[in-house]
Amino acid sequence: MPFSRPMPGIGRSVHELRLKDRSGQYRVVYALVRRDAVHVLHAFKKASRATPATNLALAKARLKEVMS
């Protein structure tokens, strides 16, 4: 499984970085808004197989805020 994957359901140029260690699995959702800027929209610890809708909604709301 790749360490990073696109998340077009949240927005264009949004990706999810996957991290894993002994304490669990973590996700960082980030956006490449411009060539010289990376915006971290949300970071969280995974507790289930599917990404909770609340985490996706929060990342989407933060992307909207960054884009305005």
N, C-alpha and C positions, 0 to 999 in steps of 0.2 A: 504494500500500500504506500503511495507517495506521501511525503511529509507535508506537501502543500497541494491544495486542489482549488479550482475555481468554484465560486458559489453564486452562479447567475441568478438564483432565486432571491438573493438579497439585493444585488445590483451589479452593474457592469464593473469590471476590474476589481471585484471583491474576491478575496481568497481566504481559505482557512488553513492555518498552520497547525499541524498535529504534533503533539509532544507526549512522550510517555516516560515515566520513571517508576520507581518502586512504590511511590505513594499514590499513583493513579495516572489517568489520561487527562491531558489538558488541551484546550483549543484556544487559538488566538485568531480572531477574525479581523482582517485588515483590508484596506483599500488603497490602490495605487491611483490616486486622484490626478497627480501630475507626474511628470518624469522625475522631479526632484523631491517628491514628498510621498511618504507612506503614513497613512492614518490608521492607528490601531483603534478599531471600533469597539471591540469587546474581547475579554479573555475570561475563561471559566474552566472549572474542572468538570469533566464528563462523569455523570453518575449512571447513565443508561446508554443503550446502544444508539438510539435516535437522539438527535440534537433537539432539546426542548424548544417548543414554539416561542416561549418567552425570551430565550436567548437570541433566536433569529429575529424576533420583533424588535428587540433592543438594538441589535446591530443595524437593522434597517432604519430605525429612527435616528440613530447616530450618523449614519451615512447621509440621510436627508439633511441633518443639521450641518454637516461638513460641507455639503454641496451648496448650501445657501449662503 
